[in-house]
Structures are given as C-alpha cells and as structure tokens.
Amino acid sequence: MTLSVSLGHASLTGPRARNEDFVGAVTPEGAELENKGLLAVVADGVGGHANGREAAEFTVRSLLCDYYATPDTWAIPKALDKVISAANRWLVSQSQKRSDTAGMATTLSAIVLRGRRWVSAHVGDSRIYLLRGGELKRLTQDHVWEHPELNSVLSRAVGLDPRLSIDFSEGDLQENDSLILLTDGVWGSLQDARIQSIVEKHADAQEAAFALAEAAVDNNAQDNCTALVLRVAELPRDTLRDSLARIRELPLPPTLKPGQEIDGLTTLDVLHDSRVTLLYRVRNAAGDIYVLKTLHANADPHDAAALAHEEWIARRVTDAAFPQVVPWQARSHLYYLMSWHEGESLKQRLARGHRFSAAEVADLGARLLKGISALHRLAIIHRDIKPDNIHLGADGRLRILDLGVAESDGQGEGERFGEINNPGTPSYMAPELFTQGGERARANESSDLYAAGVTLYELATRKYPYGEIEPFQRPKFGDPTPPTRFRPDIPEWLESILLKAVAREPERRFETAEEFLLALERGAHRPLQVARKRPLMERDPQFALKLVCAVSLVANVFLLVALLMR
C-alpha cells in the first residue's frame, strides 16, 4: 500500500485586474513518492510590487522542480530551505539589477506529504489548515506588521529581503485528513467555520477547492482567490521508521562458525569481531561471496536500531567507491549483506612494510576524495576516515568502508539511534571534535577532510601530524610537524597540501573535497603556498601584552637601581 492522496485546486482573479497568485503540485509515484513525497504549493505575488505574479510563478516552479533534485538523504526541511532560499536570492538579485523589478516578492506556503508524515514550509500570509475529525486547525502563522492605515503589511516574503527566515513544522498524517492551502483572498473573506463547512460538504477535492475560491469571490473578496485541497485516502503501511522498527525487532543470529548456515548463506570465516559488531564472509548457493554484518548476542535495542539505520544509509550510497548493500529477502535475523571484494586495507599494506611514494599518496588521495565528495553530496558525514577503513581491491579500485558511525540529516536518526561504534578514532579526529570547555563540535565535512589529510600524512610518513592521540586523552594542538621531518624526499608541493589539510583551524583547511582534489591533481604544476609555521602573534595572542609587561619590568628595575645608587 502506498500513500494515496486526491488533490484539487482553483485560482480566481476576483476583483483584481490580474491574478498574481500561483499554485502547483507534484504527485510522484514509486520510489520518488517514497523518498521525496508529494509536494503542494501556493504563492501570492505581493500586491503593489512589480511583477508579483512573476515572482509567485518563479518561486513555485523552482520549488516543484528543484526539490526533487535534492539528495534523498537530506531532511525535508533542509531540502525545502535550500531551494526556497535560492529562489529568494534570485528574486532579490533581480530587484537590485533592474528598476522594473524592484520589490519583486511573493508569499509562499508549501506542504510535503511523505509516508505517514507532513512537513510544511511557510513565509508570508498565505495559510495552511488541517481538517481532521471535524476540527479545523491552522498550521501557519501570518508574517505581518499591523498598520494603522492598511489591513496588514508583510514582515516576511520570498524576495523581500536577502535574509529569509522560513517557518517549518511537521506532524503525523491520518487517513481522511484534509490539508487546505489558501491565499489571503480566500481566508480573509471566509471565516474558519465557513472554510470547514465547505470542505466537509464536498467529498471531491477539486470540487472543494473550487467551492472555496468561488465562495470567497461571492463574499466580496478584495484579492485573488486561490485554494488547494489535499485529501488523504490511504497511508503506506511501511515508512522508513516502520521498516527500521521491523528490521531491528528481528532476532540476533547465533555466533556463527565456518560451515554453519543462516538463511541459505554458508559462513566461510570471521572478518571482524569487535565489542558489539561481527562481520562474516559468507557464500550463497550460487557461489557468490558477500560480507554479512550483524551484532553480538548481548547487543541492546539501541545497537539494533543503529545497525538498521546504518543499512539505510548504506543503501543510498551507490557510488563505486563504496561496497554495495545486497538485498536478501530470506532474512530471518538481524543483519545485512554487502558486496565482497578481494584485497587489503591501506593499514594492512602499511603493516606489511609498503613504502608509499609521493605519486602513490597523491593518486590514492585523489581517489579517496572522489569517494568522500560523493558521500558529502548526499549530506552524509563518514566520521571515521582512516587507513583501516580504506580498502584497495584486487581489481585496483579504492573503496571506503564502514558507515557504522556515519551521520546523515535525512531523518535525524543518527543522533536518535546513537552509534554502534565509537564516533571516530582519536588520532584522525579534527581538533575541534575534542571537548573544549564542556562543549564538543559536531562532525562535519571539514572534519572528514581533516581525517583524509591525516590518512595521507600517515601513508607518506607512518606518523601523525600531531603525534598519536590515545582514547580519552585531551590533546593540545600546536603546529603540525612538517612531513619532511620524517621523510626528506617528500616534495614541497605535497607537503604544502598535507599541512593545509591537517591545519588546526578549520578555516585554514580545504573547504570542500573538490578543492582538496584539485590541489592534488595540480600537484607540482601549480603548488600551494602554505606557511610552515603560524606567526607568533597567532600562536600566542597575549604575546604583545607579555612583551610590554617584560619591558616595563626591566625598565622599573633599572629605575630602582638608579635611585638606590644616588
């Protein structure tokens, strides 16, 4: 069963010479409906401003198109915010460039229905209502200033100000819910009781929308009248949350030994055995080999939820730089399958005594950053980049392993479910991730790139830029040790890149994986210029005060001696 919604809309000009409202909706099917949901929008071009209709139409069309181009792993509010903010910047820029588009602005009310939830985004004085069980509830607040000579003056609108603040809210859906989106021409002419009565009277969503707009015109509306009605007929049985709940309720498999079977899979050997997780190499009846990831028998419900969330993230990372999740319908226990690849990790290669040349470091770094870039485009932070988690296959392909502590804002589940493993390895964690003054920064793209820099530094030198950091240690970070201190043959261009990548302050590092990658690809042809040491005043901001105090002390001593010798 999938989400089933009937939709109707109407937009009447009313007493105005021109209809400046715009309304639209997208009703996708299949995976797109499951991942992104149904999106419906109304907008009201700001009256008295140039090209209000154009502003409303541009904003609605941009949102309907671009929302579905955002990554599936983005949370709905984040995706809506990114797209609406981009439209706002464009409208503001048009106002600044051309005198005939000054003040080009519009209200906006949008709602997304996905799974068994709704999420709204709202700016201005159009409105969204929820009619449920005979009760009409307004879901939005009008953004207006009270004015003694006018009915209302908008305090917020898309295109009105470079800094746009959007109201977001969300809630659960129920079957037979009606979501009603109205511009002020309708709600300003009809009382809430009349709106409810009209929607309840018309079972068909299209008839209800037209009846609302027509009733507003008949009631002497002073503006364009636009209504959009959504009726929820059926809700899906299985949302992501339901799926995760079902998976984590499966029983944990027993500890498996080579030769034992589970769900048609034969265990070959144990690949990894940590405090909580287990990885087995298994084979199906056709001879295909996979990796099976599960938990120890003493794992708690939070660990089970985290494993289910890890699988959800891994399913969405389809880039070739990552192992792929393998669907297995016969699953009767809590685990998931990944593709198996012959080869070894970079840590194993280091342990074998391999000495990586500068060219190898640059090549591996470029491939690593392409994988990290693919991850960041999906709004996923790995949080544990290190040689142990970078695999070089027998096929020559580099793959990034272990999304066990990865974070995605697509559902906010990473924080909610907790983590199976510790979040990161100390020697590869950025300085800002260590607790400072009781607060610890949250991992982000910059900390992933820092870990990539430490990884390449280790491949080149077998050392860490700030020395090895033990768990629970509170390290103090000065300047990173130049790699040439450990390997004089490292070229200057590579040293500059490594020093920038592992800089103590985030603002001194590469901003994106693409920037880091470009620096490696340019190499010696266009080398970076990076200061080997920070200026003394940056390393010790109080140095000037200390120097003044020292000079003053010396001068006072001389004066005292001079006075005593008289």
SVG drawing of the C-alpha trace seen along z (x, -y; Angstrom):
<svg xmlns="http://www.w3.org/2000/svg" viewBox="-22 -60 97 87">
<polyline fill="none" stroke="black" stroke-width="0.4" points="0.0,0.0 1.3,-3.5 0.4,-7.0 -2.9,-7.8 -4.0,-11.5 -6.6,-13.2 -5.9,-16.8 -7.9,-19.8 -7.1,-23.4 -8.7,-26.6 -7.5,-30.2 -9.9,-33.0 -8.9,-36.6 -11.7,-38.2 -11.9,-42.0 -8.3,-42.5 -7.3,-43.2 -4.6,-40.5 -4.2,-37.2 -1.0,-37.4 -1.5,-34.0 0.2,-30.8 -0.5,-27.3 1.1,-23.9 1.7,-20.4 3.8,-17.3 2.3,-13.8 5.2,-11.4 5.0,-7.6 7.1,-4.7 10.5,-5.3 10.2,-9.1 7.0,-9.2 8.6,-7.1 11.8,-9.1 10.6,-12.7 6.8,-12.6 4.1,-14.7 4.7,-18.5 1.9,-21.1 2.5,-24.9 0.5,-28.2 2.0,-31.6 0.6,-35.1 2.7,-37.8 3.0,-40.8 0.4,-43.4 1.8,-46.8 5.2,-45.4 6.4,-45.0 5.9,-41.6 4.3,-39.9 2.8,-37.3 6.2,-36.5 7.7,-36.2 5.0,-33.8 5.2,-31.7 9.0,-31.6 9.2,-30.6 6.5,-27.8 8.0,-26.4 11.5,-26.4 10.4,-24.7 8.4,-22.0 11.3,-21.3 14.4,-21.6 13.1,-20.0 13.0,-16.6 16.6,-17.2 17.9,-17.4 19.6,-14.3 17.2,-11.7 19.3,-11.8 18.5,-15.4 15.9,-16.1 12.7,-17.6 13.1,-21.0 16.8,-21.2 15.8,-20.4 12.9,-23.0 15.1,-25.6 17.9,-25.2 15.5,-25.6 13.4,-28.4 16.5,-30.3 18.0,-30.0 14.8,-31.4 14.9,-34.2 18.4,-35.2 17.5,-35.2 14.5,-37.5 16.5,-39.8 19.2,-40.0 16.7,-40.8 15.3,-43.7 18.8,-45.0 19.7,-44.8 16.6,-46.2 14.4,-49.1 11.3,-47.4 11.5,-44.5 12.1,-46.5 10.4,-44.7 9.6,-41.6 8.3,-39.3 5.8,-36.7 4.3,-34.8 4.7,-31.0 3.1,-28.1 4.2,-24.6 3.5,-21.2 5.1,-17.8 3.3,-14.5 5.7,-11.6 5.0,-8.3 2.8,-8.9 4.1,-12.5 3.6,-16.0 6.1,-18.8 5.3,-22.5 7.3,-25.5 5.8,-28.9 6.6,-32.6 4.1,-35.4 0.3,-35.5 -1.0,-32.6 -2.2,-29.8 -2.2,-26.0 -5.1,-24.3 -5.5,-20.7 -9.1,-19.4 -9.3,-16.2 -12.2,-14.6 -14.5,-17.6 -11.8,-20.0 -10.1,-22.7 -6.6,-23.7 -4.4,-26.4 -0.8,-25.2 0.8,-28.5 1.2,-32.0 0.8,-35.1 4.0,-37.2 2.5,-40.7 3.0,-44.0 -0.1,-45.8 -0.5,-49.1 -3.0,-51.9 -3.9,-52.7 -3.7,-49.3 -5.1,-45.9 -1.6,-44.4 1.9,-44.8 4.1,-41.7 7.0,-41.4 8.3,-38.4 8.1,-37.3 10.3,-35.5 12.3,-38.2 11.7,-40.9 15.0,-40.6 18.4,-38.8 18.0,-37.1 15.0,-34.9 13.5,-33.2 11.2,-30.3 8.8,-28.7 8.9,-24.8 6.6,-22.5 5.6,-18.8 3.3,-16.2 1.7,-12.8 -0.9,-12.1 -4.1,-10.2 -6.4,-8.7 -9.2,-11.1 -7.2,-14.1 -7.7,-17.2 -4.8,-19.7 -6.1,-23.1 -3.7,-25.8 -5.3,-29.2 -4.1,-32.7 -5.4,-35.7 -8.2,-36.4 -9.9,-33.2 -9.2,-33.1 -9.6,-36.9 -13.2,-36.6 -14.3,-33.4 -14.4,-32.6 -12.8,-29.3 -16.2,-27.8 -17.2,-28.5 -14.0,-27.0 -14.6,-23.9 -18.2,-23.7 -17.3,-23.9 -14.6,-21.3 -16.8,-18.9 -19.7,-19.4 -17.7,-18.5 -16.2,-15.0 -14.3,-15.6 -11.1,-17.6 -11.4,-19.5 -15.0,-20.5 -14.0,-21.6 -11.1,-23.8 -13.4,-25.5 -16.1,-26.0 -13.7,-27.7 -12.4,-30.1 -15.9,-30.8 -17.4,-31.4 -14.6,-34.0 -15.3,-35.9 -19.1,-35.9 -18.3,-37.2 -16.7,-40.3 -13.0,-39.2 -10.6,-42.1 -7.8,-40.0 -7.2,-37.0 -8.7,-33.8 -6.6,-30.6 -7.3,-27.3 -5.6,-23.9 -7.1,-20.9 -5.4,-17.6 -7.4,-14.6 -5.5,-11.7 -7.2,-8.4 -4.7,-5.8 -1.4,-5.8 1.5,-3.4 2.0,-0.5 5.8,-0.8 7.5,-4.1 11.3,-4.2 10.6,-4.4 8.4,-1.3 10.9,0.5 13.7,-0.2 11.5,0.9 10.6,4.1 14.3,4.9 15.6,4.2 12.9,6.4 14.4,9.4 16.2,11.8 20.0,11.7 21.7,14.6 23.7,17.0 27.5,16.8 28.4,18.5 31.3,20.8 32.8,21.7 30.5,24.1 27.3,23.1 24.3,21.8 21.8,19.0 19.0,18.1 20.7,20.0 24.1,18.4 27.1,20.5 29.7,19.0 33.2,19.1 35.1,17.2 35.0,14.3 36.4,11.0 36.0,8.7 34.9,9.2 34.5,6.0 32.9,5.3 29.4,5.0 29.6,5.9 30.6,9.0 31.5,9.3 31.4,12.7 32.4,13.7 29.5,15.8 28.6,17.6 25.1,18.3 24.1,21.4 25.2,19.9 28.7,19.4 28.5,15.6 30.5,14.3 29.2,11.5 30.0,9.8 27.4,10.3 27.3,7.6 25.5,8.3 25.7,7.8 26.8,9.9 24.1,11.7 24.3,9.2 23.6,6.2 20.9,3.9 17.9,2.3 19.9,-0.9 22.6,1.1 19.9,2.9 18.4,-0.5 21.8,-1.8 22.6,1.2 19.2,0.7 20.0,-2.9 23.5,-2.1 21.9,0.2 19.5,-2.6 22.4,-5.0 24.5,-2.3 21.6,-1.6 21.6,-5.2 25.4,-5.3 25.5,-3.8 28.9,-5.2 31.5,-2.7 33.9,-3.9 31.8,-2.0 30.7,1.6 27.1,2.1 24.2,3.4 22.9,6.7 19.1,7.3 18.3,10.6 14.6,11.4 15.1,14.6 16.4,12.6 15.1,14.0 17.7,12.5 19.1,9.0 21.9,8.5 22.6,7.1 24.7,8.1 27.4,6.2 29.4,6.9 32.7,8.7 36.0,7.5 39.4,9.3 42.2,7.0 43.5,5.3 43.2,2.1 45.8,-0.6 46.5,0.1 47.4,3.7 49.6,2.5 51.4,0.2 51.8,3.1 53.4,5.2 56.1,2.6 55.0,0.9 56.6,-2.4 54.2,-4.7 55.8,-7.1 54.6,-10.7 52.9,-9.7 51.0,-6.8 49.9,-9.1 48.6,-11.7 46.8,-9.0 45.2,-7.3 44.3,-10.7 42.6,-11.7 40.5,-8.5 39.7,-8.8 38.5,-12.4 36.3,-11.5 34.5,-8.9 34.3,-11.4 32.8,-14.0 30.1,-11.5 29.3,-11.0 29.1,-14.7 26.8,-15.3 24.4,-13.0 24.7,-15.0 26.4,-12.1 29.5,-12.6 31.6,-9.4 33.3,-10.4 35.9,-7.6 38.1,-8.1 41.4,-6.3 43.7,-3.7 41.8,-0.9 38.6,-1.9 40.1,-2.4 40.3,0.8 42.4,1.3 40.8,4.2 42.4,6.8 40.6,5.1 42.6,1.9 39.6,0.0 39.7,-2.0 36.7,-1.6 35.7,-3.4 34.5,-1.0 32.3,-1.1 29.4,-3.5 28.8,-2.4 29.2,-5.9 28.2,-7.9 25.8,-10.7 23.0,-11.8 20.4,-14.5 17.9,-12.8 15.9,-11.5 17.9,-12.8 18.1,-9.1 21.9,-9.1 21.6,-11.1 18.4,-9.5 19.6,-5.9 23.1,-6.5 26.0,-4.6 27.2,-1.0 30.9,-2.0 32.8,-5.0 32.4,-8.1 35.9,-8.3 39.5,-7.4 41.3,-10.0 44.5,-10.4 42.3,-11.2 39.8,-13.4 39.9,-17.2 41.0,-19.4 37.5,-20.9 36.0,-17.5 37.7,-17.2 35.8,-18.6 36.7,-22.2 35.1,-24.0 32.5,-21.3 31.4,-21.5 32.3,-19.4 31.9,-20.5 29.8,-18.3 31.5,-16.3 31.0,-17.9 32.6,-17.9 35.7,-19.7 36.4,-17.1 36.1,-14.3 38.6,-16.2 40.9,-16.6 40.8,-12.8 41.6,-12.3 44.6,-14.6 45.9,-12.7 45.4,-9.5 47.6,-10.7 50.1,-12.1 50.3,-8.7 50.7,-6.9 53.6,-9.3 55.4,-9.3 54.0,-6.5 53.5,-9.2 50.7,-11.5 50.9,-15.3 50.3,-16.0 51.6,-12.7 49.5,-9.7 46.4,-10.5 45.1,-8.0 41.4,-7.5 40.2,-9.8 43.3,-12.0 42.8,-15.7 45.4,-16.8 46.8,-20.3 47.4,-21.2 50.2,-23.4 51.7,-23.5 51.6,-20.2 55.0,-18.6 56.2,-19.1 56.2,-15.7 59.7,-16.3 61.0,-15.9 60.2,-12.2 60.7,-11.8 63.0,-14.4 62.2,-13.1 58.6,-14.3 58.2,-17.0 57.4,-20.5 54.1,-20.7 52.8,-17.5 54.0,-18.8 52.1,-22.0 48.9,-20.1 49.2,-17.9 49.9,-20.8 46.8,-22.6 44.7,-19.5 45.6,-19.0 45.7,-22.6 44.5,-23.1 41.9,-25.7 39.0,-24.6 39.2,-27.9 42.8,-27.2 41.9,-23.8 40.3,-22.9 36.7,-23.9 35.5,-21.0 36.6,-17.6 36.7,-19.1 39.2,-21.8 41.4,-19.2 41.2,-17.0 42.1,-19.9 45.2,-20.7 46.4,-17.0 45.6,-16.9 47.6,-20.2 50.5,-18.9 53.8,-20.4 52.4,-22.3 50.5,-24.8 51.8,-24.2 50.0,-25.6 51.7,-28.3 51.3,-27.4 53.1,-28.9 55.1,-26.3 54.5,-28.0 51.9,-30.4 53.1,-33.9 54.0,-34.2 51.1,-36.6 48.6,-34.0 50.2,-31.2 50.2,-33.4 47.7,-36.3 48.8,-37.6 52.5,-37.8 52.3,-41.6 50.9,-42.1 53.6,-39.8 56.3,-41.7 55.1,-45.1 55.0,-43.7 58.5,-42.3 59.9,-45.6 58.1,-47.6 59.5,-45.3 63.1,-45.7 62.7,-49.4 61.4,-49.6 64.3,-47.5 66.8,-49.9 65.0,-52.9 65.1,-51.3 68.8,-50.5 69.5,-54.1 67.6,-55.5 69.4,-53.3 72.8,-54.3 72.3,-58.0"/>
</svg>
